Amino acid sequence: MNKIESSFLNKNQFGEDFLWGVSTAAFQIEGAHDSDGKGSSIWDVFTSQKGKIKNGHHALTACDFYNTYQDDINLINELNIPNFRFSISWPRIMPTGVHPINQAGIDYYNKIIDSLLASGIEPWITLYHWDLPHALEVKGGWTNRESVSWFSDYVEVCIQYFGDRVKNWMVINEPSVFTGAGYFLGIHAPGRKGITNYLKAMHHVTLATAAGAKIIRERIPNANIGTTFSCTHIEPATDSAKDIEAAKRVDTLLNRTFIEPILGMGYPQKDLSVLKKLNNYIAPEDLDNLAFDFDFIGLQCYTREVVKSSILTPYIGAELVSAEKRNVISTDMGWEVYPPAMYHILKKFNEYDNIKKIIITENGAAFPDIVKNGKVHDIKRTHFIQDNLEQILKAKNDGLNVDGYFVWSLTDNFEWAEGYNARFGLIHVDFETQKRTIKNSGLWFKDFLS
């Protein structure tokens, strides 16, 4: 008997109020890059540049969700998934990032919301999932302090047109990833590099997160407001003092730098000295505007990283020891398969006193998937989800705060710099024909939720 048949997991073990869902992002699924008045995003521009995306892939069509959203919503319904997380494309509703609005974009998201509600599926909107309007990037993007005002105006528009039916909101997705990869390393859009770009973007994004949340609270007092953070369990490569200190610095960078100011604790400058350079960009009034009392915090955990000291790495003096070098099982992203990371992350974030609720807003794995005789036998993904749910249940049984789980992702999609090479979906997509095939992991999740 295999693990799928013998798994002790039962939805009821998590409690009646535990939230179950699936997550997506606009740029990764919608396609229709210039349809109906949509403006260019930084990712539209970035993917058009040679050598930026693996195999030269682009997202001009992606999963064509813009045109096939009803079919995919029907699939969500078929899989018994009660909550659907999706993002609004800022340049689709505000092509230049500022007024005027594009009514066709507003109409599109209204159709999605209405269709979800008609199907008994609760919409969870992410306001910013990385697709900044290119017109704003020309003005400096997130390195420009005005970005806080631009984002605030955009949030106002979303609340005005969608807030009458949507009660669950996530303000900004994984700020550490899109600022680090996009404004420091240059491997994601907009492709900027350097510590100055990174620190400016970091601070302005944090200010924008709190500003956006305050607008939602003011306009929809009973809204359920959260924001999401990428979290990685960090361990030192050895017990040496140097490796332990290096791991502490990496943990500070990846897991603490963005959430602690939001919680009113300020930036963790004491444990990562490069963050003291932020003081060059912090205005006196900023300290009162960084924090917000969120209804929930979304955590997105996929793996652990093992860290060793490295005097050659600027600012953090540390480097990651890859899964390949450690000869451990990994996914198509090169991430170690290590389910206990989920428990460790939940335990870590439960140590903060002022987090009301924690929801796992992304978790999943990329493996090579092949359609054979109309089926996809993705047993590794099913095991991955089961093993992570076991860790969540263990955390819940140990009294830790965790209130929901969203799988990444509904369908295979455009996986940023990886293009279409990394498949995370519960549903397989043939990107030539757009044919959908529910994978065995999706069928398992359907049965689990029934």
PyMOL commands that set and color helices and strands:
alter all, ss='L'
color gray80, all
select helices_A, chain A and resi 3-6+11-14+26-29+35-37+42-47+54-56+65-78+90-93+103-118+134-137+141-143+147-162+175-184+195-219+241-256+259-262+269-271+273-280+284-288+323-326+340-349+379-397+416-418+440-449
alter helices_A, ss='H'
color red, helices_A
select strands_A, chain A and resi 19-23+83-87+122-128+168-173+224-236+296-309+318-321+358-362+404-408+427-430+435-438
alter strands_A, ss='S'
color yellow, strands_A
deselect
rebuild
show_as cartoon
